[in-house]
Amino acid sequence: MSADQTLLKTPLYDLHVEHGGKMVPFAGYSMPVQYPLGIMKEHLHTRDAAGLFDVSHMGQAYIRSTDGSDPAAAIEKIMPGALQVLKPGKMRYTLLLNDEGGIEDDLMVTRTFEPEGTLYVVVNAAFKEKDYTILEEKLGDQIVLEPLEDRALIALQGPKAESVLAKLAPEVADLSFMEATMVTLEGVVCWVSRSGYTGEDGYEISVPSDEADAFAKRLLKDEDVELIGLGARDSLRLEAGLCLSGHDFDGSITPVGASVTFALGKKRREAGDFVGSERILSELSNGADNVRVGILPEGRAPAREGTVIADVDGNEIGKVTSGGFGPTLGAPVAMGYVPTAFAENGTEIYLLVRGKSLAAKVAGTPFVPQRYKRKTV
């Protein structure tokens, strides 16, 4: 049996091949890294119109309580976000923590309309089995976790995503960033959230697996929509300054070190009622030893993951965790960890790329402004 035969396939696998997708192993799946259009044009098309991404490899699951209570009360013990306050149709980015306050994964949690009180979670593909195990080991007698193996997940991202999807269901235009609802699209009941991980406005659509191919083809009939692969998905999220789990953080790094403290609810910080809170609250007060920063290399050479970061005297101070060329910015961009003393924007640093020491500066993120459609008051 070849290596390819051991890889899983999403419900859109045949569609990728049909459209000339260059298939590569990713998180145990055979996934398209790019199409004939190429990563650069796929990236820019998403910024200008609407990109269709297959994210069906990610994990989808329902979480319910075993005694009819709010399951958010249980999972808040291992996640620092304010989840009990979520109303039906509201969602939140949060973090799965270990006992030391390290981030095992990041995930999205949404309160569904039906069944009442249920939470719908989406977790990263590479860690879904680990995440499910942690949830069941930590909360097993308090929750029921139901993986949704019969559903695909399609992301439609970009400034024309709303106009494209609203042709099929006008009500999706009423959703704001981080809101979700049930919608009938082409006769199929789907769970639609206004969210994504590209920095652009857009939607993630949970579709029954056996309907996914036909639904994707319906979207691709729109002249504003192009299929987009993993390569452009990564450059989009990097320009948006968004972390990639397992690369920009792991179980050794806290939310403070990863610079994702926005995921810590104010009342949760005050209560300190989640695992690892002692370390996390201490770092909130005193700072972490090392923190994630944005990096703008000078010149055109990108600094990839693992590139050594040095101070002006040539001393190694950290490593790049994500890096590449930003097509929208027209320049290389990166993220990495440095001691707090080097974290101020504008700090001069050096990157050791292929034996050469290249000048760079610490910079704020996002590198390209995020364009989420937020509710105005």
N, C-alpha and C positions, 0 to 999 in steps of 0.2 A: 504494500500500500504506500503510495507516495505521500509526501508531506501535504500536498494540496488536498488529498482526499480526506485528511483528518480535519481540515478546516470546516467550520460551520458556514452555512449560507443563510443570508437573510431572505425574506420573501421577495426582495427586489434584485436578487442575484442575476437572474436571466435578463432583466432590464439593463443592468450595468454592462453585461457582456454584449448585448444587442447594440448598445450605444458606444461601444469601443472603449469601455472602461479598462484601465490598466489595473488588474487585480493583484493585490498584495496581501500577505498575512497581517492581520491586525486584531489584537485581543482575542485570538482564537477563531476569527472569522476571515473569510476571503472578502476583502473590501476594495472598492475603487479608490486609488490614490489620485487619479486624474482621468480626464477624458481627452479626446483629440483637441479640444479647445486649448488645453494647457493650463497649468496652475495659475499663471499670471493673469490670463484673461478670465478664468473662472472667478478668481478673487475680485477683479475689477467689475465683472458683470454683477456679482452679488452686491457690491457697493452701489451700483448704478440702477439695478432692476430687481430681479428676484432669483435666488439660487435655491435649487431643490437638493436637499441632502438626505441620504439614507442613514438614519441613526438607529435603525432597528436592532443593532447589536447591543445597544444599551439595555439595562434591566428595567422592566416595569413591574410594579407589584402593588397590591392592595395590602394595607395593614388595618386590622380590626382588633379590638380588645376582646378578651375571653369572657369578660363579665358584663359587657354592655356599656362600660364607662368609656370616656374619651381616650383613644389609644395614644393621643399626643401627650397625655400625662405620663405615660410610661416611657415613650421614646425621648422625651425631654431630658431624661436622666443621662442619656449618652449623646445628646445633641444640644448645643447652646442657644439655638434660635427659639423665639417665642412662638410655639406651635399651637398651644391650646387656644390662643386667641384667633386662630384662623377661622374665618367664616366660609361657608360653602362657596367654591369658586375662587378662593384666594390661595396663593401659593407663596412659597418662601425658599430661598437658597439657604441651606444650612450645612452643618459639618458633622460627620460621624467621628466621635472622639474616643481615644483609648484612656486607660486609667491614668496615664501620665500627662494628659491634656494634648497629646499629639493627634494630628488629623489623619485618620485612616482613609477617609474619602470625603468628597463633597457631593451633595445630592439636592434634588428638588423635591419638596413636599407640598402636596396640594390637598385641600379639603374637598371631597367630592359632594355632589348633591344627593346621590343615591349610590349605595345604601347609606342611610344617615349615619354620620359620625365616622365614616371610613376615610382613611388617608390614602392617597395615591402617590407613590414615590417613583422617581426615575434616578437610577444610579449608573455610574460609569461602567462601561462594558468590561474593562480589564479586572474590575474588582467586585462584580455583582455577586459572585458566589461567596467571596470573603465577607461582603457587607451583609448578605442574608445570614451567614453563619454567626456573625457578631450580634446581629439583632436577635436571632433565636437563642443564642447562648446567654445573652445578657437579659433578655426580656421574654424568654420562651413561654413562661407560665402566665404571662400577662397579655400577650398578643398572639394573633394568628396572622402569619405572613403568607400571602397568596401570589406567587409569581404569575405574571400574565404572559404565558408562553405563546399564546395564540394571537398576539397583536404585534403589528409593525409600528415603527415610529418614523415619521417623515417630518423634516424641518423645512419650512419655506421662509427664507430670510432675505431681507433687502427692502429698499424703500417702496417697491411696487408689490410687496407681498400682500398688503392689505387689499389693494385693488384687484389682484388676481383671485384671492380666496373669496372676497366679497361677491364676486360674480356668481359663486356657487351657494353662498350663504351670507347674505348682507349683514346678519347680526354679528359676524366676527369683527366688523369695523367698530363695534361698541366696546370691545374689550380693550382694557388698558394693560400696560406692562405688568406681568405677574398676576393676571387674571385668567380664568379658564371656565369653559362651559361645555355642555353637550350640544352637538350640532349635527344635523343630518346633511351630509355632503353626497350628492349624486345618489341619494336613496340609502346611504350607509350612515349609521349612527357612529359618530366619532367624538373623541374627547380632544378638544382644541384648547391650547393654552397660548397666550401671547408671551412668548419667551423664546430663548435660544442662547447660543453661545458664540455669536459672531460680532457682537457689539451693534448689530443692526436691528431695526424693528423687524418683527416677524412672528412666526407661529411654529409650534410643534404640534403635530397631529397624530394621535394614536388611532390606528386603523386596524380593523380585523385583518389578520394575515392574508386570508384568501381574497381580500378586496384591494390589497395594497398596490399590486401591479396595475390594475385598471385605474385606480385613483391617481397614481403617479403619472400614468400616460395621459390622463385627462388634464392634469396640471401642465404637462409638457406641451400640450397643444397651444398653450398661450405663448405668444411670441416674446413675452417678457421673461419667460422661465427657461433656465438652463440647468442641466445636471451638474452638480459640483462634487468633487472628490475630497478625500481626506487632506490632500496637500493644501488646498485653498482654505479648507475649514481651519487648519492649524494656523496659517498666516493671518487669517481674519481674527481669530481669538487672541493671537499674540499681539497684533496691533491694538486690540481692544484692552490689552493688559489683563486678560483673564487667565487664571491659573489652570494648568493641566495636572490633574491628580496623578501622583506617582512620579512626576517630573518636577513641578514647581513646589510641591510639598509631599511629605510622606509622614509616617507615624512618629517620626522624631521631632517634627516641627509643630509648634502651636499656632493658633490663629493670629497671635500677636507677631510672631516671627514671619508668618506668611503674609502679613499685612492684609488680612481679611477680617478685621475686627468689626466690620459692618454686619457680619453674621452673628455677632453676640448681642442678643436682645438686652435693652437697658435694664429691664426688671430682672432678667436672668443674671446679669452681672451683679446686681444688688443682692439677689438671693444666693448666688453662688451654689446653686443646687444641681450641678451637673458634674460628671466625672472629670477629673483633672483640673477642677476650678481653682484649687490652691495655687498651682503653678501659673495658670493663665491669668488669674487676678493679680498675682505678684508681678508678672511681666507687664500687665496693663499699667501698673503703678510705677514700676522701675525700669521698664524696657526689656526687650529680649537681647541676648548677646549678639545675634545676627538677624538681619531682616532682609526680606525680599525687596529689591528695588528694580526700577526700569533702567535700561542702559542704552545709550545712543552711541554706537561706534562711529568714529570718523572714517571717511572713505566709503568704499562699496563692499568690502569683504565682510560677509556675515560671520558672527561668532556662534557656533553651534553649542548644543548642550555639552557640558563637561569642560568647556574652555576655561582656563585658569584666569582669574581676575587678580591683578597686582596693583599695589599703590605706586606712587610716583618714584619710589626708591627701588621698585622691582620686587618687593616682598609680596608673596602670595597672600591674598586676603579673602579669597572666596572663589566660587565657580559659577558659571552660567548654567541655568536650569532649562531655559528655553531660548532659542535664538534662530534668526533667519532673516530673509529679506522681506521688507514690508512693501508690497506693490503700491498701496495707496500713498504711503509716505514717500516712496521712491528712495528708500535708504534702508540699511540694515537696522534691526531692532533686536533687543534681547532683554531677558530678565535673569536675575541671579541673586545670590546672598552675599552680603558684606557685613562686617561689624558695624554697629550703630554709628560709630564715629565717622564712617565713610558714607552714610546713607543720605546726606543732605543733597538735594538737587543741585547739579552743577559741579559736584565734586569730580576732580580729574582722576581717572583710573586708567589702567592699561589692560589689554586683553592679549593673551598669548595665543595667537592663531597661526598654526602651521609653522612654528618656530620663530615667528615674528612678533614683536611687541607693538601692538596697535593702540593708538590713543582713543579714549572714549570718555563719556561723561555720564554720571548718574542723572537720571531724568524721571519726571513724574509720569504716571500712567493714568489713563490710556494714552497711547501714542497717537491714535486717531479717535476723535470724539465719538462716544457711544450715542446712538440715535434711537433709543427706546421711546415708545409712545407712552408717556406717563400721564396720569390723570391731572388735569388742571383745575384749580379752585378759584 
